[in-house]
Amino acid sequence: MTKQPTRVVERIGMTRSELETIEHDILRRRHVERYAIVRQFVYGRVVDCACGVGYGTWLLAKNPDVTQAYGVDIDADAIEAARREFTSPKIEFLQGDLATTKLDKIDVLVSLETIEHLPDPADLFRFAQQAGVREVIVSFPSKKTTHYNPHHLWDLTTSDIVDLFAAAYVPIRTFDYTFDTTFVHLAALDRVGAAPKRFSVKR
């Protein structure tokens, strides 16, 4: 018979440095996990907007349904690092912004934790239209962040994203992750003629 400990250890000893290291690791893992979550929804020709150093584009391209993946980022150093580490026969990295990058016949646009950084979030919609995107997957903070993160320009809601894309896309799923991230998945309207008239409550 195994002897049970006479004292239960209820407190975890930790230095400030250890704590900061753990928190940093959690944040890095969440970035990877977001891509791992949406990978199941991508197919065909995929574009990863604001791809950074390319790890997310690589994860998306691992889905066998993906035939070509493009990673786009405005930062030249990030694209150089992506090309060095994550290029493959079906991955291409492009340096540029949403206004100057030209792609066409894109099946899925992925934009994770980016739209809140854009001075004009409608740039993402215009890029999707220009690239003939069939489906859009966007994630953003589900809580208010502009008061402590100087890089976040907007506090967005699911309704904001749906309204932003409403002229050409409809939501097909929304879900939250770890209580601080919201995902919105939209698909293109296959309608000929005038855009649908949408009701909105005037405030």
Summary of the structure (lengths in Angstrom):
residues: 203
radius of gyration: 20.2
end to end distance: 70.1
largest distance: 77.8
contacts: 566
relative contact order: 0.12
helix: 32%
strand: 24%
